[in-house]
Amino acid sequence: MPTITQLARLRAQAGLTQREMASLLKTSQPWICRLEANPDAVSVRSLRRYLEALG
């Protein structure tokens, strides 16, 4: 599983804010924040969607 730092770093490297990432995934910015803060607490499907949105 990716770590908190890895998820946030990957998103930042892609040039995306949490708000922009949320828009890509059609979800809310607080959901992105929760996912990045505790990736072990989300489903594999949600984590996959997050990573696929990063390219």
Secondary structure, DSSP 8 states (H G I E B T S, - for coil): ---HHHHHHHHHHTT--HHHHHHHHTS-HHHHHHHHH-GGGS-HHHHHHHHHHH-
